[in-house]
Amino acid sequence: MALAPRSSLRSQLVLLMSRGKPRMSSSYSPAVPPTLDAPAVPVMPDPDPGRRNDAGVGHPLRDPPNRKGDAVIDRPLPFTPEHQYNSKPAPIDLEKINNMEQLKQFVELWVLLDNFQLREEVEDDITWNLTANGIYSSKSAYEIQFIGSIASNMNKIVWKAWAPPKVKFFAWLLMQNRVWTADRLQARGWPNCDRCPLCNQTLETVDHLFIKCRYTIRIWGAIKEWIGIPSIHPTQWADLSISHWWNMVAGGTAPSRKAISSLALLVTWEVWNERNARVFRNKHTPSHVSIEKIKAEARLWVRAGAKHLGNIMPGE
C-alpha cells in the first residue's frame, strides 16, 4: 500500500480535530486521549534508593546535595497515583504518524472515545465479555483459546485409540505429512533414499509408503484375511491421501471403530519401522515375516490394555 505524504496525513488529522474534542471529565486525563495531547510518561521510583552508582553519585531524594563528591541530579519525583490524573499533558508528535495504518488506528480511537464520559460518583467496574453475566470464569478463558480453530476428528481416531504414546505421536505427524520421507528430504536438499525402500519402484512419499506401496498392500491384505474386516479394500486406495485414508478406515461409526483405529496405528508403525530398518541398517524383512510380527505385537497390545482390538482378533 502506498503511503500518503506526511503533510497530507497531518492535514487530515487537523481536519478531524477541528470537528470538536471528545467530552471528558475535567478531573481525568485518559492514558491516550483522542486529541493532540498526551500525558507525560511517569517515572517509576528507584527500586533501591540507597544504591550509589559507579560515579559515586547518591540518590537526590536521600543524600544531601552539598556533600563532598556528590552532585545534584535533575531527576523527576517517583511516580504517584496523583500523577496519573493530574500530570500536565504533553503534545503528540505528528511526525510519528507517518502511514495510513497509524492514522486509521488514531481515528478508530477517536471514534471510540468521542462520546465517552466519566463520572466521579460512579465507581469503576470490570466486565468479562465472554460470559452472559459479565463475570470471569476459567472455563470461558479456556474456550477462547479455540476460537478460530479448525474442526478435526484427530482426537477420535488417534488420541483416544489404544496405542503406546510414541505410536500416537507418530500417527499425528503422519497425518500432517511431517515424517521424513524422501520427497520432503529432497525438497530441502538433504540426503535421502529417493525411491521407496519397500518396493524400489517410485519416489517415497507418505501416501505411497503407507497406502499405495505393494509391500504395504500385501500386509493389509493378509491382515484383512486374518481378522475378517469386509470394509478394508487395500486395492482401492490408489487415489486416496493418507488423511482421507485414515478417516475412511478408522473414522467410521461401526462398533469395531476403536479396534480398527488401534489396528491402523499398529500397522503403520510397523511399516515405518521396516522402512527405517532398510534405510539405516540395510536389513530387509519379507512381507510374510512382517505380518507375523504385526500379529504378535497385536497380542501384546491386547495384553497391555487394547481390549477393543482383542474383540476382533481371532482366538483372543
Secondary structure, DSSP 8 states (H G I E B T S, - for coil): -----HHHHHHHHHHHHTT------TT---SS-SSSEEE-------S-TT---TT----TTTS-TTSTT-----------HHHHHHS-EEE--GGG--SHHHHHHHHHHHHHHTT----TTS------TTSTTS---HHHHHHGGGTT-----HIIIIITS-S-HHHHHHHHHHHTT-S--HHHHHHTT-----B-TTT-SSB--HHIIIIISHHHHHHHHHHHHHHT-TT--GGG-TT--HHHHHHHHHSS-STTHHHHHHHHHHHHHHHHHHHHHHHHS-----HHHHHHHHHHHHHHHHHHT-HHHHHHSTT-
